Amino acid sequence: MASSFVTSGAVNKELFLQNAGELLFVWEKTKGTIADSRKAMGNPKYLSNLEAMAQAMIDNMNQGNPKAYEAFSARVKGMGA
């Protein structure tokens, strides 16, 4: 829901990117199931706001270090299921 506030313009994107790190964690844990969920639900936009903001966070994270997201992703994957 928070992502929809940003994508609709109700919340400032930069403010969100500075304060919503948990969103990227959720994205890492769910991204592998989203395509199947969209197909099963017949809803191609399911979690599209989450996906859009996760990509914005990845882009923002990689500005300071092009491998920052890669390291973050590996760390999350290393936490197990």
C-alpha positions as CSV (number, residue, x, y, z in Angstrom):
1,M,0.0,0.0,0.0
2,A,2.8,2.4,0.8
3,S,4.2,2.0,-2.7
4,S,0.9,3.1,-4.2
5,F,1.1,6.3,-2.2
6,V,4.4,7.1,-4.0
7,T,3.4,5.9,-7.5
8,S,0.2,8.1,-7.2
9,G,2.2,11.1,-6.1
10,A,0.7,11.3,-2.6
11,V,4.1,10.7,-0.9
12,N,7.4,12.2,-2.0
13,K,9.5,9.6,-3.7
14,E,12.8,10.7,-2.2
15,L,11.3,10.7,1.3
16,F,10.0,7.2,0.7
17,L,13.4,6.0,-0.7
18,Q,15.1,7.3,2.4
19,N,12.8,5.6,4.9
20,A,11.4,2.4,3.4
21,G,14.3,-0.1,3.3
22,E,12.0,-3.0,4.4
23,L,10.2,-2.7,1.1
24,L,13.3,-4.0,-0.7
25,F,13.6,-6.9,1.7
26,V,10.0,-7.8,1.0
27,W,10.7,-7.6,-2.7
28,E,13.7,-9.9,-2.5
29,K,11.6,-12.5,-0.6
30,T,8.6,-12.3,-3.0
31,K,9.9,-11.4,-6.5
32,G,10.3,-15.0,-7.6
33,T,6.6,-15.7,-7.0
34,I,5.0,-12.6,-8.5
35,A,4.8,-13.7,-12.1
36,D,3.0,-16.9,-11.1
37,S,0.7,-15.0,-8.7
38,R,-0.2,-12.5,-11.5
39,K,-1.1,-15.3,-13.8
40,A,-3.1,-17.3,-11.2
41,M,-5.1,-14.2,-10.3
42,G,-5.6,-13.0,-13.8
43,N,-4.2,-9.7,-12.7
44,P,-1.1,-8.5,-14.6
45,K,-0.8,-5.5,-12.3
46,Y,-0.7,-7.4,-9.0
47,L,2.0,-5.9,-6.8
48,S,3.1,-3.6,-9.6
49,N,3.5,-0.7,-7.2
50,L,5.8,-2.8,-5.1
51,E,7.8,-3.7,-8.2
52,A,8.0,-0.1,-9.3
53,M,9.2,1.1,-6.0
54,A,11.6,-1.8,-5.5
55,Q,13.2,-0.9,-8.9
56,A,13.5,2.8,-7.8
57,M,15.1,1.7,-4.6
58,I,17.6,-0.6,-6.5
59,D,18.5,2.3,-8.8
60,N,18.9,4.6,-5.9
61,M,21.0,2.1,-4.0
62,N,23.3,1.4,-7.0
63,Q,24.0,5.1,-7.5
64,G,26.5,5.1,-4.7
65,N,27.9,1.7,-5.5
66,P,27.0,-0.3,-8.6
67,K,27.2,-3.5,-6.7
68,A,25.3,-2.5,-3.6
69,Y,22.0,-4.2,-4.7
70,E,23.8,-7.3,-5.7
71,A,25.4,-7.5,-2.2
72,F,22.1,-6.8,-0.5
73,S,20.3,-9.4,-2.5
74,A,23.0,-12.0,-1.7
75,R,22.7,-11.2,2.0
76,V,18.9,-11.6,2.0
77,K,19.1,-14.9,0.0
78,G,21.7,-16.1,2.6
79,M,19.1,-15.6,5.4
80,G,17.2,-18.7,4.2
81,A,13.5,-19.1,3.7
